Amino acid sequence: MNNILAVASVVIKELYRRKDFYVLYILTVLICLIMASVNLFHDVHIVRYLKEICLLFIWICSLIIAITTAARQIPSERENRTLFPLLAKPLSRTQLLLGKFLGCWLACGLALICFYLFFGALAASREHHWPLLNYLQAGLLHWVMLAVVIAFTLLGSLVFAAPSSNATISFVFVAFILVLGRHLNKVALQLPEPRRSILYGLYYCIPHLELFDVRDLIIHNWPPVAWPVCGVAALYALAYASALLIGAYLVFRRKAIN
Amino acid sequence: MRSTKLPLLILLGLLVLCFGLAAWLDLWFQTWQGNRTQSAHVLSVLMGDSRRMFANHFFVKADAYFHSGFYPTVFDNREAFRTPHMAEDSGTVGGRNQGDEKGFLGKPRDWIDAFSRQFFPARHTHLDEGGASGDLGDSSQVREIMPWLRLSAELNPNDIRTYTVAAYWLRERMGKVAEAEQFLREGLRENPDSYEIMYELGRVYSENRNDQARARNLWEAALRQWQRQEAPKSDPDKFLFIQIASHLALFEEKQGHYPQALAYMELWKARSPGPDAVQKFIDDIRHKMASPAPAPAAPPLQPPGQAP
């Protein structure tokens, strides 16, 4: 476990040494503040559009951070030839993979804390109340969803040749699920066989990342989701993340390091 | 060492050419009809006329906000949402909705579908009735639709319903009469022949400013525009015609101008889906005209959408 944590801490340090997070964070803050300064019929209590824009940027930025961080972990170790000394130490490939995953996931969690704190402050400045429980739930579901994305990208980094192609494919895959994942069953039901069964099969196979997107509940001040339901959703995401990590381990185990 | 005179001369020649070309092009650009730099709107400068494509998207988004996020996607049954509810409820457009507005999701098709419904709004509400909180006393939350209506108007200044719908909610539920009037005037500048905006502006003067004379002038202008634009059509906008004619008829009756009231009621009756109800109004006025006693106070103007 110590080895895994040591690798994870290096990944977290990498996040705050690189400029990516700061650039995305400042960009989000600036855009939100500019949007907040717009005069809309002299009404200073209009806030939901601002919450929507801010949450959209948080989601986009978190996906960029998660995918780009995870996509470069193992390829950069190979390119810099630091993978040999790492594995020469008493560190197994499984521990390296788990360390990289945990590091990326924790780093995303830290980034999410910063983003959601800003979101909460922005919303509170207009709404004058702070539904902490709702924000905590939205942040946790978001973070759990990122576990699947990171695991998928780590697997991709072992399968695809370059980090750029892996990042692009991961972005397309995640965007596809977030936009269309919920509706694949409706489309499938309108198709003739065998396309219906194939699409319905795909619907069951893909990780439904859109389940973790509770932005509409936050924007429109709906009550939070029941915690047991959130727990089941978290188990669902962790099951997918584990499956993808096992897949990554199986690929990494047989992969030549040089 | 090679001479540097030739490259310098070429550079000088190119600079002169660039300057001359820029001076010539600038004259042409200032007179070119496609020049966007004269526009005061950033979106117009950036997107040109292509911005109109997105206007409807944001109008529908305002309606999604009106429902606190409970809204059908392109994959759902949209029969009950063909006319945005925020527009229908404002009485500025006629409704074409059918079907069950609460059950467009249908029964869950599988366990993922059933489970996913816990994570997005799955109850039909309207913001003017309290929205997600269900607090019927808090109708001011309807203000949340305004940013998208404003953006929709910026993207397509010729989409008239954006102005009338926004103005209705601004003055009725947000108490912002001045802003409503200003927004309608913006719309009228962009669409000077719009009978819809004239009618709505008349309502502002009648219901909020208590300036009945100006309201009548606006409604008369709206009626003239309607007759000029819609009367020749095979399927004219009857909804707005009935609104304008009924408001004018009731206004004239209230003022005691019975002949004018009768004339407007005849127009109203001719296009009304319920002519018998209008005939009762006509009979009442004829009775008042025949009666030597002074006319009693007329009933208040009917809210729109309830005219028979």
Interface residues (C-beta under 8 A of the other chain):
Chain A: V38 L40 F41 H42 D43 H45 I46 V47 R48 Y49 L141 R182 H183 N185 K186 V187 L189 Y203 Y204 H208 E210 L211 F212 D213 V214 D216 L217 I219 H220 N221 W222 P223 V225 A226 V229 V232 A233
Chain B: Y65 S68 G69 T73 F75 D76 R109 D110 I112 D113 F115 S116 Q118 F119 F120 P121 G131 A132 S133 S140 R143 E144 M146 P147 W148 R150 L170 M174 K176 E179 F183
